[in-house]
């Protein structure tokens, strides 16, 4: 059973009609902030070592989630800024855009965080992130050789992910 509906991932990926240069990089973190996967497709400049990069990205997401929860106009109980929230609690953060990139974010109920950095002109990627999560469930979680919490080294997942991200619009 998949979290985001359907029992088969193949027939229903969100429409991807791009030219192949929109996806820059992707991170998958577990609930403890451990980077399970980092994929890079189009990153012209690398300024940090990988461990610093992972910590910076996870810290950015933690801060943005805390900030959006604190600023939520519909919630009476604001809590303390910086206190972790359970997935689905508070105001949800989906993406932000700069003049050079767009960062899209999705968190599953189990705490898996998927971050996709793309071209700034890329549209809403929530359905695409759900599809990528379903790929993760099918090819990684259901793989009897995968140990939860370890880096993802599944070639079938990586190949399917590469094919999909390279065609994002």
Secondary structure, 3 states (H helix, E strand, C coil): CCCCCCCCCHHHCCCCCCCCCCEEEEEEECCCCCEEEEEECCCCCCCCCHHHHHHHHHHHHHHHHHHHHHCCCCCCCCCCCCCCCCCCCCCCCCEEECCCCEEEEEECCCCCEEEEEECCCCCCCHHHHHHHHHHHHHHHHCCCCCCCCCCCCCHHHHHHHHHHHCCCC
